[in-house]
Amino acid sequence: MFPRIVSVKPIRDYILEITFSDGAHGEIDFRARIVGRGGVFEPLQNVGYFQTVRVNPVNGTIEWANGVDLDPDVLYREITHTPIEMPELVTN
């Protein structure tokens, strides 16, 4: 498991600055993940609503009031360029 998110700061439009528990930090542009997706992502297309993002201290990820959250491991990989390694399956 990768470190968890400890802070998030809206920079502009759909860009967030994210800081992790190990000190890793960086900016991610979420436009491609949100614009045009619809469904639960529909409210996030409004930049004002998107910028109400917060850290969920229990899960260590970012979330919005409508229940949308994003996998912190994927965000960590994107910021640090660290691959997510899947454990090997053990077969009998």
C-alpha positions in Angstrom: 0.0 0.0 0.0 1.2 3.4 -0.9 1.2 6.5 1.4 -2.1 8.2 2.0 -3.1 11.8 1.0 -2.7 14.3 3.8 -3.6 17.5 2.0 -5.2 18.8 -1.2 -5.3 22.3 -2.6 -7.2 23.5 -5.7 -4.7 25.4 -7.9 -7.0 26.4 -10.9 -9.7 24.9 -13.0 -9.4 21.1 -12.6 -5.8 21.1 -11.2 -5.2 20.0 -7.7 -2.0 20.0 -5.6 -1.8 16.8 -3.6 0.5 15.9 -0.7 1.1 12.4 0.6 2.1 11.2 4.1 5.6 10.4 2.9 6.1 14.0 1.6 5.6 13.3 -2.0 3.6 16.0 -3.7 2.6 17.3 -7.1 -0.1 18.7 -9.3 -2.6 16.6 -11.3 -5.0 17.9 -13.9 -8.3 16.0 -13.5 -10.1 17.6 -16.6 -9.9 14.4 -18.7 -11.2 12.3 -15.8 -14.2 14.5 -15.2 -15.4 16.5 -18.2 -17.9 14.6 -20.3 -18.2 11.6 -17.9 -21.6 12.3 -16.5 -23.2 10.2 -13.7 -21.6 10.9 -10.3 -19.0 13.0 -12.0 -21.6 15.5 -13.4 -21.4 17.9 -10.5 -17.6 17.9 -10.6 -17.8 19.5 -14.1 -18.7 22.7 -12.3 -15.3 24.1 -11.4 -16.6 25.7 -8.3 -18.0 22.4 -7.0 -14.8 20.6 -8.1 -12.8 22.9 -6.0 -14.7 21.9 -2.8 -12.5 18.8 -2.7 -11.4 17.6 0.7 -9.2 14.9 2.2 -11.0 11.9 3.8 -8.8 11.3 6.9 -10.0 7.8 7.3 -9.3 6.6 3.8 -6.5 9.0 3.0 -7.9 10.0 -0.3 -9.7 13.0 -1.8 -13.4 13.2 -2.0 -16.4 15.4 -2.7 -19.6 15.9 -0.8 -21.6 13.8 -3.4 -19.6 10.7 -2.5 -17.1 10.7 -5.3 -13.6 9.7 -4.2 -10.4 8.6 -6.1 -8.0 5.8 -5.4 -5.0 7.3 -3.6 -2.7 4.6 -4.9 -3.4 5.6 -8.5 -2.8 9.2 -7.6 0.4 8.4 -5.8 1.7 6.5 -8.8 0.8 9.3 -11.1 2.6 11.9 -9.0 5.7 9.8 -8.3 5.8 7.7 -11.5 5.9 4.6 -9.3 4.3 1.5 -10.9 1.6 -0.3 -9.1 2.7 -3.8 -8.7 0.1 -6.5 -8.4 0.9 -9.4 -6.1 1.4 -12.7 -7.9 -1.4 -15.2 -7.6 -0.6 -18.4 -5.8 -2.1 -21.4 -7.4 -2.2 -24.9 -6.0 
